Amino acid sequence: MSENFEIIKCPACQKEMTKVFVPSEGVNVDICLDGCGGIYFDNREFKYFDEQDENIEEIIKAVEGKTFNKVDGSLPRTCPVCGARMVKNYASVKKEVQIDECYSCGGKFLDHGELEKIRAQYATEEERSADIMKEVYDTVGVEIKRLEQENAELRAKRSWMKKLFDKMIYG
């Protein structure tokens, strides 16, 4: 889905969000400047802002000096672009920050302060990718080892049963 140019309401506090243009990426980011300080990223925008080496100067300027209302992050949220129910997911394999994602249009909503926490996790996309690969290897590797052990035990049982059967048949 392409960028949304309509004024949208914040999924957390229902206030109108302000479009903040980020020239380095050529995208508008929706920020709840008059409510909770949350940020909504249209499909594929988030990847431009989630690492430390990526420019968020316009976002910082937009929220600088503002005070934001607290919101209940546990309440279900609706995507402001397509109306689908958003789903809580971890922003990375570190499982430190949960964000709201829309499986229908690909949008992501971050509560105030979550972008900074996410950016603090990885300096580059390469670091993030390496962590993902380690997690996959650790998870899949453990399961493969378990299955190999299970297969070895089954082979041993089959071998024992074959010997017993042969002894019963052939004496």
Backbone bond lengths (Angstrom), bond angles and torsions (degrees), N, CA, C in turn:
res aa  C-N    CA-C-N  psi(-1)  N-CA   C-N-CA  omega(-1)  CA-C   N-CA-C  phi
1 M - - - 1.448 - - 1.521 108.37 -
2 S 1.320 116.47 141.15 1.454 120.94 -179.50 1.524 110.86 -83.35
3 E 1.312 113.88 176.82 1.465 119.49 -178.22 1.524 111.53 -63.79
4 N 1.313 114.59 142.04 1.460 122.17 179.07 1.527 109.01 -91.65
5 F 1.337 116.91 127.69 1.460 120.77 -179.74 1.527 112.54 -102.75
6 E 1.322 117.63 -1.07 1.465 122.17 179.02 1.527 109.73 -78.53
7 I 1.326 116.23 152.53 1.462 121.04 172.65 1.534 106.11 -73.05
8 I 1.329 116.34 129.01 1.472 120.17 -178.14 1.520 110.01 -117.04
9 K 1.321 114.66 161.98 1.470 120.78 177.38 1.524 108.99 -98.92
10 C 1.301 115.74 143.06 1.460 122.97 -179.57 1.526 110.50 -61.71
11 P 1.333 117.76 130.58 1.462 120.11 178.63 1.530 113.63 -67.53
12 A 1.337 117.75 -18.35 1.462 120.76 -177.54 1.528 113.07 -93.19
13 C 1.352 117.64 -40.66 1.470 119.38 -174.49 1.530 113.85 -126.14
14 Q 1.313 116.84 -2.28 1.476 123.23 176.48 1.529 115.12 69.39
15 K 1.310 118.42 11.02 1.473 120.60 175.33 1.534 108.18 -80.27
16 E 1.336 116.73 157.52 1.456 120.33 176.69 1.524 109.34 -67.08
17 M 1.329 115.17 137.48 1.458 120.68 179.15 1.520 109.13 -93.54
18 T 1.330 116.33 151.05 1.456 122.92 179.67 1.517 109.39 -102.27
19 K 1.320 116.19 134.49 1.461 120.47 176.76 1.522 108.74 -81.77
20 V 1.328 115.21 125.16 1.460 121.49 177.92 1.526 106.42 -114.66
21 F 1.329 116.08 117.08 1.462 120.49 -177.61 1.523 110.05 -80.44
22 V 1.326 115.49 131.66 1.463 122.55 177.40 1.530 106.51 -112.30
23 P 1.347 117.01 97.32 1.465 120.48 -173.67 1.532 114.20 -61.28
24 S 1.334 117.46 -34.69 1.468 119.50 -178.08 1.528 112.18 -60.81
25 E 1.337 116.99 -27.39 1.469 121.08 179.55 1.522 112.17 -110.81
26 G 1.323 116.89 -11.34 1.453 121.18 179.35 1.522 113.41 68.95
27 V 1.344 116.68 33.20 1.466 120.60 -178.68 1.520 110.66 -129.89
28 N 1.327 114.69 156.28 1.457 122.32 171.43 1.521 107.87 -99.50
29 V 1.314 116.68 128.61 1.455 122.42 175.55 1.521 106.86 -105.65
30 D 1.335 116.85 134.18 1.462 121.51 -179.87 1.527 109.55 -90.27
31 I 1.343 116.80 122.41 1.456 121.48 -178.76 1.526 108.98 -125.15
32 C 1.313 116.89 136.31 1.464 122.88 179.06 1.529 108.04 -85.03
33 L 1.330 115.68 81.19 1.460 121.32 -174.90 1.520 113.64 -77.87
34 D 1.342 117.57 -21.92 1.464 120.66 -178.09 1.526 112.49 -106.54
35 G 1.330 117.10 14.30 1.460 120.33 -178.21 1.516 111.55 -139.98
36 C 1.323 115.27 -104.27 1.474 121.08 -170.56 1.525 114.81 -96.57
37 G 1.333 118.50 -10.27 1.466 120.37 179.81 1.514 114.14 82.68
38 G 1.332 117.69 9.66 1.455 121.19 178.67 1.521 111.63 -69.77
39 I 1.327 115.58 159.73 1.469 121.51 -179.04 1.527 108.45 -125.68
40 Y 1.333 115.94 132.82 1.463 121.49 176.05 1.523 108.40 -111.81
41 F 1.339 114.99 127.44 1.456 121.83 176.86 1.523 108.62 -109.72
42 D 1.336 116.36 125.45 1.455 119.80 173.69 1.534 108.50 -65.47
43 N 1.315 115.30 166.31 1.464 122.03 179.64 1.534 111.12 -46.08
44 R 1.301 115.67 127.27 1.466 125.73 175.47 1.535 115.20 75.03
45 E 1.330 119.82 0.56 1.457 120.64 178.33 1.524 112.51 -78.54
46 F 1.303 116.91 -34.84 1.468 121.51 -173.48 1.528 112.17 -56.41
47 K 1.321 117.27 -35.14 1.469 120.73 -176.71 1.533 112.75 -62.66
48 Y 1.328 117.49 -17.46 1.460 120.53 179.37 1.528 113.00 -82.53
49 F 1.331 117.03 -8.06 1.463 119.75 -170.33 1.537 114.48 -131.07
50 D 1.325 119.73 0.67 1.466 121.09 -169.35 1.524 115.47 -90.93
51 E 1.330 119.29 -4.77 1.460 120.83 176.41 1.526 110.82 -114.15
52 Q 1.330 115.23 157.34 1.460 122.42 -175.07 1.526 113.38 -60.35
53 D 1.320 117.29 -32.04 1.461 119.82 -175.75 1.529 113.34 -84.32
54 E 1.330 117.65 3.03 1.458 121.34 -179.43 1.528 110.31 -96.22
55 N 1.326 116.35 145.03 1.456 123.06 -172.15 1.527 112.15 -78.52
56 I 1.343 116.53 118.81 1.469 121.07 173.81 1.532 110.69 -122.59
57 E 1.321 115.68 25.62 1.471 121.26 -176.71 1.530 112.37 -54.89
58 E 1.338 117.93 -44.26 1.467 120.93 -178.65 1.529 111.09 -65.71
59 I 1.326 117.31 -36.68 1.466 121.44 178.45 1.527 109.90 -66.43
60 I 1.323 116.15 -44.19 1.468 120.96 178.92 1.528 110.56 -61.39
61 K 1.338 116.78 -44.90 1.477 120.77 179.25 1.524 110.70 -60.78
62 A 1.333 116.68 -40.81 1.468 120.78 -176.39 1.527 112.21 -64.63
63 V 1.338 118.36 -35.73 1.465 120.97 -175.81 1.530 113.00 -96.96
64 E 1.324 116.63 -9.87 1.463 122.00 -176.90 1.527 111.98 -55.97
65 G 1.329 115.77 129.02 1.446 122.48 175.76 1.521 115.15 77.66
66 K 1.304 117.95 2.47 1.471 121.09 -178.79 1.523 110.38 -93.56
67 T 1.318 115.24 150.84 1.457 122.67 173.50 1.518 107.04 -109.67
68 F 1.318 116.30 133.73 1.459 120.30 -175.77 1.521 111.56 -116.39
69 N 1.329 115.50 149.00 1.459 122.41 178.55 1.525 110.23 -75.80
70 K 1.323 116.17 142.00 1.470 121.41 174.49 1.515 108.54 -73.18
71 V 1.344 115.95 145.48 1.460 121.24 176.22 1.521 109.21 -129.70
72 D 1.307 115.87 158.89 1.462 121.57 177.58 1.528 108.18 -83.78
73 G 1.312 116.23 107.02 1.463 121.47 -178.56 1.509 114.40 -73.37
74 S 1.329 117.78 -9.55 1.466 120.17 -177.81 1.525 112.83 -87.10
75 L 1.341 116.90 -14.05 1.465 120.10 -178.84 1.529 110.48 -74.09
76 P 1.346 116.96 144.91 1.467 119.53 177.87 1.529 110.49 -63.74
77 R 1.318 115.06 147.14 1.458 120.14 -178.08 1.525 110.12 -123.65
78 T 1.319 114.74 150.85 1.458 121.70 179.93 1.521 108.40 -111.14
79 C 1.315 116.72 137.15 1.462 121.39 179.23 1.527 109.74 -62.56
80 P 1.336 117.01 127.74 1.460 119.81 -178.50 1.531 113.59 -74.27
81 V 1.317 117.20 -11.70 1.460 120.67 -178.29 1.521 111.85 -94.80
82 C 1.344 117.16 -47.78 1.471 119.20 -174.29 1.526 114.09 -115.08
83 G 1.344 117.83 -9.99 1.458 120.97 177.53 1.516 115.78 85.38
84 A 1.331 118.09 0.29 1.468 121.14 178.50 1.531 110.08 -75.18
85 R 1.313 115.50 156.38 1.463 119.98 177.01 1.527 108.87 -72.24
86 M 1.308 116.16 133.22 1.461 120.88 179.56 1.530 109.33 -84.94
87 V 1.330 115.15 155.20 1.453 122.40 -175.71 1.528 108.72 -119.66
88 K 1.342 116.38 137.64 1.469 120.79 176.55 1.528 109.08 -78.49
89 N 1.329 115.71 128.62 1.462 122.30 176.03 1.521 108.84 -140.05
90 Y 1.317 115.12 155.28 1.460 119.22 174.50 1.525 109.14 -75.22
91 A 1.317 116.05 143.79 1.458 121.77 -178.43 1.519 112.15 -75.28
92 S 1.328 117.62 -19.47 1.466 120.79 179.08 1.528 109.15 -155.82
93 V 1.324 115.60 173.76 1.464 120.30 179.37 1.524 112.22 -68.25
94 K 1.322 117.37 -11.74 1.468 119.99 176.86 1.525 111.77 -71.27
95 K 1.330 117.07 -19.05 1.470 123.92 177.12 1.527 112.59 55.47
96 E 1.327 115.20 43.73 1.460 120.66 179.36 1.532 112.61 -102.89
97 V 1.338 117.12 -28.76 1.461 121.32 -175.67 1.526 109.19 -129.87
98 Q 1.344 115.46 126.52 1.462 120.30 175.81 1.518 109.53 -100.58
99 I 1.324 115.32 135.84 1.458 121.18 177.26 1.525 108.78 -123.16
100 D 1.330 115.96 168.10 1.463 121.55 177.45 1.519 108.13 -99.60
101 E 1.346 116.03 128.97 1.459 120.97 -179.94 1.518 110.47 -124.13
102 C 1.324 115.45 146.56 1.461 121.54 175.57 1.519 108.24 -103.78
103 Y 1.322 116.67 116.11 1.458 120.87 179.71 1.530 111.36 -75.44
104 S 1.315 117.05 -14.60 1.458 120.41 -178.31 1.534 111.64 -81.47
105 C 1.335 117.44 -52.22 1.468 120.01 -176.26 1.530 113.49 -110.60
106 G 1.328 117.62 -8.22 1.464 120.49 177.41 1.518 115.10 88.63
107 G 1.326 118.17 5.26 1.460 120.59 179.45 1.519 112.30 -70.54
108 K 1.333 115.80 156.07 1.466 122.05 178.27 1.523 108.66 -132.50
109 F 1.335 115.60 136.40 1.463 120.86 177.29 1.515 108.75 -118.98
110 L 1.340 115.76 130.40 1.454 122.49 177.86 1.519 108.79 -116.94
111 D 1.320 116.49 131.87 1.459 120.97 173.77 1.525 108.50 -68.85
112 H 1.322 116.12 160.37 1.463 121.08 -179.29 1.535 110.00 -54.22
113 G 1.322 115.81 131.21 1.462 122.26 177.33 1.515 114.15 92.39
114 E 1.321 118.11 -16.39 1.472 119.53 -177.76 1.527 112.48 -71.23
115 L 1.328 117.62 -33.90 1.470 119.61 179.16 1.526 110.47 -59.87
116 E 1.322 117.26 -43.15 1.461 120.62 -180.00 1.533 111.06 -64.67
117 K 1.325 116.93 -39.77 1.472 120.92 178.51 1.526 110.63 -64.16
118 I 1.317 116.47 -42.02 1.476 121.06 179.91 1.524 109.96 -65.85
119 R 1.324 116.54 -44.18 1.466 120.28 -179.47 1.529 112.39 -63.93
120 A 1.326 116.63 -29.54 1.461 120.73 179.66 1.534 112.03 -70.50
121 Q 1.317 117.68 -18.17 1.467 121.04 -176.57 1.530 113.10 -72.89
122 Y 1.322 118.35 -37.85 1.467 122.19 -174.68 1.521 110.38 -140.40
123 A 1.327 115.27 136.54 1.459 120.06 177.27 1.533 110.74 -78.88
124 T 1.331 116.68 -34.20 1.467 120.56 -175.43 1.527 110.92 -139.17
125 E 1.325 115.17 165.57 1.460 121.76 175.46 1.533 110.21 -64.67
126 E 1.313 117.26 -32.04 1.465 121.11 178.83 1.535 110.99 -63.00
127 E 1.341 116.77 -41.89 1.471 120.68 177.21 1.529 110.42 -63.24
128 R 1.337 116.13 -43.96 1.466 120.94 179.38 1.538 110.09 -61.31
129 S 1.324 116.58 -46.14 1.469 121.14 -179.36 1.525 111.67 -63.74
130 A 1.324 117.09 -39.97 1.470 120.59 178.84 1.530 110.41 -63.57
131 D 1.327 116.60 -39.17 1.470 120.79 178.70 1.530 110.79 -66.36
132 I 1.324 116.33 -39.31 1.470 120.66 177.13 1.527 110.08 -62.82
133 M 1.318 116.71 -46.52 1.472 120.53 -179.49 1.532 111.23 -62.63
134 K 1.320 117.18 -39.11 1.468 120.22 177.48 1.524 110.48 -63.26
135 E 1.336 116.78 -44.27 1.461 121.14 179.47 1.527 111.08 -61.85
136 V 1.334 116.23 -44.80 1.472 120.38 178.77 1.525 109.90 -62.37
137 Y 1.327 116.72 -46.34 1.461 120.38 -179.71 1.526 110.88 -62.28
138 D 1.336 116.17 -45.18 1.467 119.28 179.50 1.521 111.52 -61.79
139 T 1.318 116.94 -43.03 1.465 121.17 -178.36 1.519 111.33 -70.86
140 V 1.322 116.80 -51.71 1.462 121.04 -178.05 1.527 110.32 -69.44
141 G 1.323 116.36 -39.79 1.463 120.19 -179.77 1.521 112.14 -59.92
142 V 1.320 117.42 -42.04 1.462 122.06 178.64 1.532 109.67 -62.83
143 E 1.326 116.28 -43.14 1.466 120.70 -179.97 1.533 110.71 -66.41
144 I 1.325 117.71 -40.62 1.468 120.81 178.19 1.523 109.90 -63.32
145 K 1.321 117.90 -43.74 1.472 120.82 178.46 1.524 110.84 -61.34
146 R 1.342 116.82 -40.99 1.462 120.74 178.40 1.527 110.71 -62.50
147 L 1.317 116.86 -44.63 1.466 121.10 179.56 1.533 111.29 -65.72
148 E 1.331 116.85 -39.65 1.468 119.97 177.10 1.520 111.07 -62.40
149 Q 1.333 117.09 -42.03 1.456 121.58 177.73 1.527 110.69 -63.31
150 E 1.327 115.19 -43.86 1.463 121.05 179.19 1.536 110.17 -61.79
151 N 1.324 117.03 -42.86 1.472 121.03 178.21 1.517 111.61 -64.83
152 A 1.329 117.28 -39.45 1.467 120.74 178.88 1.524 109.83 -63.48
153 E 1.337 116.51 -40.97 1.466 120.56 178.14 1.530 110.85 -65.10
154 L 1.320 117.19 -40.95 1.468 120.59 177.85 1.525 111.20 -64.44
155 R 1.331 117.29 -41.49 1.484 120.67 177.61 1.521 110.13 -61.97
156 A 1.325 116.41 -41.41 1.467 119.64 179.16 1.530 110.59 -63.62
157 K 1.330 117.85 -41.98 1.471 121.45 178.45 1.521 110.23 -64.75
158 R 1.328 117.68 -43.13 1.467 121.04 178.89 1.518 110.40 -61.29
159 S 1.318 116.17 -42.89 1.463 120.82 -179.55 1.532 110.05 -62.43
160 W 1.329 115.93 -44.03 1.464 120.37 179.20 1.528 110.47 -63.99
161 M 1.350 116.62 -43.14 1.467 120.44 179.88 1.524 110.92 -66.22
162 K 1.331 117.83 -38.18 1.472 120.58 178.14 1.525 110.23 -63.80
163 K 1.321 117.48 -42.95 1.466 120.81 178.66 1.527 110.47 -62.09
164 L 1.335 116.33 -42.79 1.454 120.70 178.93 1.526 110.84 -64.11
165 F 1.323 116.96 -44.09 1.464 121.71 179.29 1.534 109.77 -63.38
166 D 1.341 116.84 -46.59 1.467 120.05 179.04 1.525 111.00 -59.02
167 K 1.323 116.97 -40.05 1.460 121.19 -179.48 1.532 110.01 -66.28
168 M 1.362 115.95 -38.79 1.456 118.97 179.48 1.541 111.11 -68.76
169 I 1.313 118.15 -38.69 1.455 122.74 -176.66 1.530 110.13 -79.54
170 Y 1.300 117.25 -49.50 1.457 121.68 -171.28 1.529 113.71 -99.88
171 G 1.292 115.50 -6.93 1.458 119.68 176.46 1.455 115.74 83.29
